[in-house]
Amino acid sequence: MEGLGAIFVIAIIIGVVFLMRWLGAWMLRIDEVINIQSEILKELKKRN
């Protein structure tokens, strides 16, 4: 039973880390910048 509790705690910690990364990217609008950069890269590839 102790092993299950440890796995549960580790899963919660990993979930919190991913949630914080997602919220940070959303708040700083990093995700929009990455999307715009990928669109620019696609346009450059089309022209070459």
PQR file of N, CA, C, O and H, with PARSE charges and radii, in Angstrom:
ATOM      1  N   MET A   1       0.821  -1.198   0.000 -0.4000 1.5000
ATOM      2  CA  MET A   1       0.000   0.000   0.000 -0.0000 2.0000
ATOM      3  C   MET A   1       0.866   1.264   0.000  0.5500 1.7000
ATOM      4  O   MET A   1       0.473   2.288  -0.560 -0.5500 1.4000
ATOM      5  N   GLU A   2       2.037   1.192   0.624 -0.4000 1.5000
ATOM      6  CA  GLU A   2       2.910   2.365   0.669 -0.0000 2.0000
ATOM      7  C   GLU A   2       3.426   2.724  -0.714  0.5500 1.7000
ATOM      8  O   GLU A   2       3.574   3.900  -1.049 -0.5500 1.4000
ATOM      9  H   GLU A   2       2.356   0.361   1.078  0.4000 1.0000
ATOM     10  N   GLY A   3       3.698   1.693  -1.518 -0.4000 1.5000
ATOM     11  CA  GLY A   3       4.183   1.939  -2.877 -0.0000 2.0000
ATOM     12  C   GLY A   3       3.150   2.673  -3.702  0.5500 1.7000
ATOM     13  O   GLY A   3       3.490   3.547  -4.501 -0.5500 1.4000
ATOM     14  H   GLY A   3       3.578   0.739  -1.246  0.4000 1.0000
ATOM     15  N   LEU A   4       1.879   2.320  -3.512 -0.4000 1.5000
ATOM     16  CA  LEU A   4       0.800   2.977  -4.251 -0.0000 2.0000
ATOM     17  C   LEU A   4       0.696   4.446  -3.853  0.5500 1.7000
ATOM     18  O   LEU A   4       0.462   5.303  -4.705 -0.5500 1.4000
ATOM     19  H   LEU A   4       1.603   1.610  -2.863  0.4000 1.0000
ATOM     20  N   GLY A   5       0.865   4.739  -2.582 -0.4000 1.5000
ATOM     21  CA  GLY A   5       0.834   6.119  -2.111 -0.0000 2.0000
ATOM     22  C   GLY A   5       1.980   6.936  -2.675  0.5500 1.7000
ATOM     23  O   GLY A   5       1.803   8.100  -3.034 -0.5500 1.4000
ATOM     24  H   GLY A   5       1.055   4.042  -1.890  0.4000 1.0000
ATOM     25  N   ALA A   6       3.158   6.326  -2.752 -0.4000 1.5000
ATOM     26  CA  ALA A   6       4.323   7.026  -3.300 -0.0000 2.0000
ATOM     27  C   ALA A   6       4.114   7.320  -4.782  0.5500 1.7000
ATOM     28  O   ALA A   6       4.435   8.411  -5.254 -0.5500 1.4000
ATOM     29  H   ALA A   6       3.302   5.380  -2.461  0.4000 1.0000
ATOM     30  N   ILE A   7       3.575   6.343  -5.516 -0.4000 1.5000
ATOM     31  CA  ILE A   7       3.306   6.556  -6.943 -0.0000 2.0000
ATOM     32  C   ILE A   7       2.277   7.669  -7.118  0.5500 1.7000
ATOM     33  O   ILE A   7       2.399   8.497  -8.020 -0.5500 1.4000
ATOM     34  H   ILE A   7       3.315   5.457  -5.133  0.4000 1.0000
ATOM     35  N   PHE A   8       1.264   7.686  -6.255 -0.4000 1.5000
ATOM     36  CA  PHE A   8       0.227   8.717  -6.326 -0.0000 2.0000
ATOM     37  C   PHE A   8       0.814  10.101  -6.074  0.5500 1.7000
ATOM     38  O   PHE A   8       0.468  11.052  -6.775 -0.5500 1.4000
ATOM     39  H   PHE A   8       1.164   7.013  -5.522  0.4000 1.0000
ATOM     40  N   VAL A   9       1.685  10.228  -5.098 -0.4000 1.5000
ATOM     41  CA  VAL A   9       2.318  11.514  -4.784 -0.0000 2.0000
ATOM     42  C   VAL A   9       3.193  11.970  -5.946  0.5500 1.7000
ATOM     43  O   VAL A   9       3.173  13.146  -6.311 -0.5500 1.4000
ATOM     44  H   VAL A   9       1.967   9.456  -4.529  0.4000 1.0000
ATOM     45  N   ILE A  10       3.962  11.053  -6.530 -0.4000 1.5000
ATOM     46  CA  ILE A  10       4.814  11.405  -7.673 -0.0000 2.0000
ATOM     47  C   ILE A  10       3.963  11.854  -8.854  0.5500 1.7000
ATOM     48  O   ILE A  10       4.315  12.812  -9.544 -0.5500 1.4000
ATOM     49  H   ILE A  10       3.978  10.098  -6.233  0.4000 1.0000
ATOM     50  N   ALA A  11       2.840  11.166  -9.094 -0.4000 1.5000
ATOM     51  CA  ALA A  11       1.947  11.541 -10.194 -0.0000 2.0000
ATOM     52  C   ALA A  11       1.369  12.935  -9.971  0.5500 1.7000
ATOM     53  O   ALA A  11       1.251  13.709 -10.921 -0.5500 1.4000
ATOM     54  H   ALA A  11       2.555  10.388  -8.534  0.4000 1.0000
ATOM     55  N   ILE A  12       1.013  13.262  -8.748 -0.4000 1.5000
ATOM     56  CA  ILE A  12       0.477  14.593  -8.443 -0.0000 2.0000
ATOM     57  C   ILE A  12       1.550  15.654  -8.670  0.5500 1.7000
ATOM     58  O   ILE A  12       1.261  16.712  -9.229 -0.5500 1.4000
ATOM     59  H   ILE A  12       1.109  12.633  -7.977  0.4000 1.0000
ATOM     60  N   ILE A  13       2.775  15.389  -8.248 -0.4000 1.5000
ATOM     61  CA  ILE A  13       3.864  16.353  -8.440 -0.0000 2.0000
ATOM     62  C   ILE A  13       4.103  16.590  -9.923  0.5500 1.7000
ATOM     63  O   ILE A  13       4.255  17.735 -10.349 -0.5500 1.4000
ATOM     64  H   ILE A  13       3.010  14.529  -7.794  0.4000 1.0000
ATOM     65  N   ILE A  14       4.136  15.516 -10.717 -0.4000 1.5000
ATOM     66  CA  ILE A  14       4.337  15.658 -12.165 -0.0000 2.0000
ATOM     67  C   ILE A  14       3.183  16.438 -12.780  0.5500 1.7000
ATOM     68  O   ILE A  14       3.399  17.288 -13.643 -0.5500 1.4000
ATOM     69  H   ILE A  14       4.012  14.586 -10.371  0.4000 1.0000
ATOM     70  N   GLY A  15       1.965  16.156 -12.343 -0.4000 1.5000
ATOM     71  CA  GLY A  15       0.801  16.886 -12.847 -0.0000 2.0000
ATOM     72  C   GLY A  15       0.873  18.370 -12.530  0.5500 1.7000
ATOM     73  O   GLY A  15       0.548  19.200 -13.379 -0.5500 1.4000
ATOM     74  H   GLY A  15       1.790  15.465 -11.642  0.4000 1.0000
ATOM     75  N   VAL A  16       1.291  18.711 -11.331 -0.4000 1.5000
ATOM     76  CA  VAL A  16       1.411  20.118 -10.940 -0.0000 2.0000
ATOM     77  C   VAL A  16       2.484  20.811 -11.771  0.5500 1.7000
ATOM     78  O   VAL A  16       2.305  21.958 -12.181 -0.5500 1.4000
ATOM     79  H   VAL A  16       1.555  18.037 -10.641  0.4000 1.0000
ATOM     80  N   VAL A  17       3.601  20.124 -12.024 -0.4000 1.5000
ATOM     81  CA  VAL A  17       4.672  20.718 -12.832 -0.0000 2.0000
ATOM     82  C   VAL A  17       4.170  21.017 -14.241  0.5500 1.7000
ATOM     83  O   VAL A  17       4.401  22.106 -14.767 -0.5500 1.4000
ATOM     84  H   VAL A  17       3.747  19.193 -11.692  0.4000 1.0000
ATOM     85  N   PHE A  18       3.476  20.042 -14.859 -0.4000 1.5000
ATOM     86  CA  PHE A  18       2.954  20.273 -16.202 -0.0000 2.0000
ATOM     87  C   PHE A  18       1.900  21.374 -16.219  0.5500 1.7000
ATOM     88  O   PHE A  18       1.841  22.157 -17.167 -0.5500 1.4000
ATOM     89  H   PHE A  18       3.288  19.157 -14.431  0.4000 1.0000
ATOM     90  N   LEU A  19       1.065  21.443 -15.177 -0.4000 1.5000
ATOM     91  CA  LEU A  19       0.047  22.491 -15.097 -0.0000 2.0000
ATOM     92  C   LEU A  19       0.700  23.865 -14.980  0.5500 1.7000
ATOM     93  O   LEU A  19       0.253  24.814 -15.624 -0.5500 1.4000
ATOM     94  H   LEU A  19       1.113  20.807 -14.407  0.4000 1.0000
ATOM     95  N   MET A  20       1.745  23.985 -14.174 -0.4000 1.5000
ATOM     96  CA  MET A  20       2.441  25.265 -14.018 -0.0000 2.0000
ATOM     97  C   MET A  20       3.119  25.684 -15.319  0.5500 1.7000
ATOM     98  O   MET A  20       3.099  26.861 -15.679 -0.5500 1.4000
ATOM     99  H   MET A  20       2.108  23.214 -13.651  0.4000 1.0000
ATOM    100  N   ARG A  21       3.722  24.718 -16.030 -0.4000 1.5000
ATOM    101  CA  ARG A  21       4.358  25.043 -17.318 -0.0000 2.0000
ATOM    102  C   ARG A  21       3.306  25.530 -18.305  0.5500 1.7000
ATOM    103  O   ARG A  21       3.535  26.497 -19.033 -0.5500 1.4000
ATOM    104  H   ARG A  21       3.738  23.762 -15.737  0.4000 1.0000
ATOM    105  N   TRP A  22       2.144  24.858 -18.334 -0.4000 1.5000
ATOM    106  CA  TRP A  22       1.086  25.246 -19.264 -0.0000 2.0000
ATOM    107  C   TRP A  22       0.555  26.635 -18.918  0.5500 1.7000
ATOM    108  O   TRP A  22       0.355  27.461 -19.808 -0.5500 1.4000
ATOM    109  H   TRP A  22       1.958  24.073 -17.743  0.4000 1.0000
ATOM    110  N   LEU A  23       0.327  26.894 -17.639 -0.4000 1.5000
ATOM    111  CA  LEU A  23      -0.174  28.209 -17.226 -0.0000 2.0000
ATOM    112  C   LEU A  23       0.849  29.298 -17.509  0.5500 1.7000
ATOM    113  O   LEU A  23       0.480  30.391 -17.940 -0.5500 1.4000
ATOM    114  H   LEU A  23       0.489  26.223 -16.915  0.4000 1.0000
ATOM    115  N   GLY A  24       2.114  29.023 -17.277 -0.4000 1.5000
ATOM    116  CA  GLY A  24       3.163  30.008 -17.545 -0.0000 2.0000
ATOM    117  C   GLY A  24       3.244  30.335 -19.023  0.5500 1.7000
ATOM    118  O   GLY A  24       3.371  31.501 -19.397 -0.5500 1.4000
ATOM    119  H   GLY A  24       2.413  28.136 -16.927  0.4000 1.0000
ATOM    120  N   ALA A  25       3.172  29.311 -19.870 -0.4000 1.5000
ATOM    121  CA  ALA A  25       3.216  29.542 -21.316 -0.0000 2.0000
ATOM    122  C   ALA A  25       1.986  30.324 -21.760  0.5500 1.7000
ATOM    123  O   ALA A  25       2.078  31.186 -22.633 -0.5500 1.4000
ATOM    124  H   ALA A  25       3.069  28.364 -19.566  0.4000 1.0000
ATOM    125  N   TRP A  26       0.835  30.025 -21.160 -0.4000 1.5000
ATOM    126  CA  TRP A  26      -0.392  30.728 -21.537 -0.0000 2.0000
ATOM    127  C   TRP A  26      -0.328  32.187 -21.082  0.5500 1.7000
ATOM    128  O   TRP A  26      -0.720  33.083 -21.829 -0.5500 1.4000
ATOM    129  H   TRP A  26       0.760  29.325 -20.450  0.4000 1.0000
ATOM    130  N   MET A  27       0.153  32.430 -19.883 -0.4000 1.5000
ATOM    131  CA  MET A  27       0.191  33.794 -19.354 -0.0000 2.0000
ATOM    132  C   MET A  27       1.191  34.657 -20.106  0.5500 1.7000
ATOM    133  O   MET A  27       0.951  35.848 -20.303 -0.5500 1.4000
ATOM    134  H   MET A  27       0.472  31.702 -19.276  0.4000 1.0000
ATOM    135  N   LEU A  28       2.297  34.081 -20.525 -0.4000 1.5000
ATOM    136  CA  LEU A  28       3.316  34.847 -21.233 -0.0000 2.0000
ATOM    137  C   LEU A  28       3.092  34.857 -22.742  0.5500 1.7000
ATOM    138  O   LEU A  28       3.861  35.472 -23.481 -0.5500 1.4000
ATOM    139  H   LEU A  28       2.491  33.113 -20.365  0.4000 1.0000
ATOM    140  N   ARG A  29       2.038  34.176 -23.199 -0.4000 1.5000
ATOM    141  CA  ARG A  29       1.685  34.099 -24.627 -0.0000 2.0000
ATOM    142  C   ARG A  29       2.782  33.438 -25.450  0.5500 1.7000
ATOM    143  O   ARG A  29       2.926  33.730 -26.638 -0.5500 1.4000
ATOM    144  H   ARG A  29       1.414  33.677 -22.598  0.4000 1.0000
ATOM    145  N   ILE A  30       3.551  32.556 -24.836 -0.4000 1.5000
ATOM    146  CA  ILE A  30       4.612  31.860 -25.555 -0.0000 2.0000
ATOM    147  C   ILE A  30       4.015  30.941 -26.604  0.5500 1.7000
ATOM    148  O   ILE A  30       4.586  30.770 -27.681 -0.5500 1.4000
ATOM    149  H   ILE A  30       3.434  32.319 -23.872  0.4000 1.0000
ATOM    150  N   ASP A  31       2.860  30.344 -26.295 -0.4000 1.5000
ATOM    151  CA  ASP A  31       2.244  29.426 -27.248 -0.0000 2.0000
ATOM    152  C   ASP A  31       1.857  30.131 -28.541  0.5500 1.7000
ATOM    153  O   ASP A  31       1.973  29.549 -29.620 -0.5500 1.4000
ATOM    154  H   ASP A  31       2.396  30.483 -25.420  0.4000 1.0000
ATOM    155  N   GLU A  32       1.398  31.376 -28.448 -0.4000 1.5000
ATOM    156  CA  GLU A  32       1.048  32.136 -29.656 -0.0000 2.0000
ATOM    157  C   GLU A  32       2.293  32.458 -30.483  0.5500 1.7000
ATOM    158  O   GLU A  32       2.258  32.392 -31.712 -0.5500 1.4000
ATOM    159  H   GLU A  32       1.304  31.849 -27.572  0.4000 1.0000
ATOM    160  N   VAL A  33       3.378  32.800 -29.819 -0.4000 1.5000
ATOM    161  CA  VAL A  33       4.626  33.106 -30.524 -0.0000 2.0000
ATOM    162  C   VAL A  33       5.116  31.873 -31.274  0.5500 1.7000
ATOM    163  O   VAL A  33       5.559  31.978 -32.418 -0.5500 1.4000
ATOM    164  H   VAL A  33       3.407  32.854 -28.821  0.4000 1.0000
ATOM    165  N   ILE A  34       5.038  30.711 -30.640 -0.4000 1.5000
ATOM    166  CA  ILE A  34       5.474  29.473 -31.290 -0.0000 2.0000
ATOM    167  C   ILE A  34       4.594  29.175 -32.496  0.5500 1.7000
ATOM    168  O   ILE A  34       5.102  28.747 -33.532 -0.5500 1.4000
ATOM    169  H   ILE A  34       4.678  30.626 -29.711  0.4000 1.0000
ATOM    170  N   ASN A  35       3.293  29.389 -32.384 -0.4000 1.5000
ATOM    171  CA  ASN A  35       2.396  29.154 -33.519 -0.0000 2.0000
ATOM    172  C   ASN A  35       2.721  30.088 -34.678  0.5500 1.7000
ATOM    173  O   ASN A  35       2.736  29.660 -35.832 -0.5500 1.4000
ATOM    174  H   ASN A  35       2.881  29.737 -31.542  0.4000 1.0000
ATOM    175  N   ILE A  36       2.978  31.343 -34.384 -0.4000 1.5000
ATOM    176  CA  ILE A  36       3.303  32.310 -35.438 -0.0000 2.0000
ATOM    177  C   ILE A  36       4.626  31.944 -36.097  0.5500 1.7000
ATOM    178  O   ILE A  36       4.755  32.036 -37.318 -0.5500 1.4000
ATOM    179  H   ILE A  36       2.965  31.690 -33.447  0.4000 1.0000
ATOM    180  N   GLN A  37       5.603  31.535 -35.309 -0.4000 1.5000
ATOM    181  CA  GLN A  37       6.896  31.139 -35.873 -0.0000 2.0000
ATOM    182  C   GLN A  37       6.760  29.910 -36.764  0.5500 1.7000
ATOM    183  O   GLN A  37       7.428  29.824 -37.795 -0.5500 1.4000
ATOM    184  H   GLN A  37       5.498  31.461 -34.317  0.4000 1.0000
ATOM    185  N   SER A  38       5.915  28.967 -36.390 -0.4000 1.5000
ATOM    186  CA  SER A  38       5.736  27.782 -37.234 -0.0000 2.0000
ATOM    187  C   SER A  38       5.039  28.146 -38.538  0.5500 1.7000
ATOM    188  O   SER A  38       5.344  27.562 -39.578 -0.5500 1.4000
ATOM    189  H   SER A  38       5.372  29.037 -35.553  0.4000 1.0000
ATOM    190  N   GLU A  39       4.102  29.106 -38.504 -0.4000 1.5000
ATOM    191  CA  GLU A  39       3.454  29.566 -39.738 -0.0000 2.0000
ATOM    192  C   GLU A  39       4.464  30.258 -40.652  0.5500 1.7000
ATOM    193  O   GLU A  39       4.444  30.045 -41.865 -0.5500 1.4000
ATOM    194  H   GLU A  39       3.854  29.580 -37.659  0.4000 1.0000
ATOM    195  N   ILE A  40       5.338  31.076 -40.090 -0.4000 1.5000
ATOM    196  CA  ILE A  40       6.373  31.750 -40.878 -0.0000 2.0000
ATOM    197  C   ILE A  40       7.304  30.718 -41.501  0.5500 1.7000
ATOM    198  O   ILE A  40       7.685  30.848 -42.665 -0.5500 1.4000
ATOM    199  H   ILE A  40       5.354  31.249 -39.105  0.4000 1.0000
ATOM    200  N   LEU A  41       7.671  29.697 -40.739 -0.4000 1.5000
ATOM    201  CA  LEU A  41       8.547  28.647 -41.259 -0.0000 2.0000
ATOM    202  C   LEU A  41       7.890  27.900 -42.415  0.5500 1.7000
ATOM    203  O   LEU A  41       8.555  27.569 -43.397 -0.5500 1.4000
ATOM    204  H   LEU A  41       7.361  29.591 -39.794  0.4000 1.0000
ATOM    205  N   LYS A  42       6.591  27.632 -42.306 -0.4000 1.5000
ATOM    206  CA  LYS A  42       5.870  26.964 -43.402 -0.0000 2.0000
ATOM    207  C   LYS A  42       5.868  27.827 -44.658  0.5500 1.7000
ATOM    208  O   LYS A  42       6.059  27.317 -45.762 -0.5500 1.4000
ATOM    209  H   LYS A  42       6.051  27.900 -41.508  0.4000 1.0000
ATOM    210  N   GLU A  43       5.656  29.122 -44.499 -0.4000 1.5000
ATOM    211  CA  GLU A  43       5.659  30.030 -45.651 -0.0000 2.0000
ATOM    212  C   GLU A  43       7.038  30.067 -46.311  0.5500 1.7000
ATOM    213  O   GLU A  43       7.141  30.062 -47.537 -0.5500 1.4000
ATOM    214  H   GLU A  43       5.501  29.537 -43.602  0.4000 1.0000
ATOM    215  N   LEU A  44       8.085  30.104 -45.506 -0.4000 1.5000
ATOM    216  CA  LEU A  44       9.440  30.119 -46.058 -0.0000 2.0000
ATOM    217  C   LEU A  44       9.747  28.825 -46.810  0.5500 1.7000
ATOM    218  O   LEU A  44      10.409  28.847 -47.847 -0.5500 1.4000
ATOM    219  H   LEU A  44       8.001  30.108 -44.509  0.4000 1.0000
ATOM    220  N   LYS A  45       9.268  27.708 -46.290 -0.4000 1.5000
ATOM    221  CA  LYS A  45       9.496  26.432 -46.972 -0.0000 2.0000
ATOM    222  C   LYS A  45       8.744  26.380 -48.299  0.5500 1.7000
ATOM    223  O   LYS A  45       9.236  25.794 -49.263 -0.5500 1.4000
ATOM    224  H   LYS A  45       8.730  27.690 -45.447  0.4000 1.0000
ATOM    225  N   LYS A  46       7.562  26.984 -48.361 -0.4000 1.5000
ATOM    226  CA  LYS A  46       6.787  27.006 -49.608 -0.0000 2.0000
ATOM    227  C   LYS A  46       7.508  27.812 -50.683  0.5500 1.7000
ATOM    228  O   LYS A  46       7.485  27.441 -51.856 -0.5500 1.4000
ATOM    229  H   LYS A  46       7.162  27.461 -47.578  0.4000 1.0000
ATOM    230  N   ARG A  47       8.136  28.892 -50.295 -0.4000 1.5000
ATOM    231  CA  ARG A  47       8.778  29.782 -51.272 -0.0000 2.0000
ATOM    232  C   ARG A  47      10.096  29.226 -51.784  0.5500 1.7000
ATOM    233  O   ARG A  47      10.550  29.615 -52.860 -0.5500 1.4000
ATOM    234  H   ARG A  47       8.154  29.193 -49.342  0.4000 1.0000
ATOM    235  N   ASN A  48      10.717  28.328 -51.039 -0.4000 1.5000
ATOM    236  CA  ASN A  48      12.015  27.774 -51.466 -0.0000 2.0000
ATOM    237  C   ASN A  48      11.865  26.480 -52.182  0.5500 1.7000
ATOM    238  O   ASN A  48      12.858  25.888 -52.603 -0.5500 1.4000
ATOM    239  H   ASN A  48      10.349  28.012 -50.165  0.4000 1.0000
TER
END
